[in-house]
Amino acid sequence: MLAFQGGTNAFMACPYDGTSYYPVGERVLVMYFEPPQTVYVEAMPEFLKHDE
């Protein structure tokens, strides 16, 4: 789920490198958006992580 165009939308997330695996609910970094509903993601870098 991503904040997108003033709302929250569901996107199909694929690993940017084509081989990684990310469990459901893990925070990731969107690297590329492919219309209409696909994003390519990679692991969240440590410097962007914060305690919730």
Secondary structure, 3 states (H helix, E strand, C coil): CEEECCEEECCEEEECCCCCCCCCCCCEEEEEEECCCEEEEEECCHHHCCCC
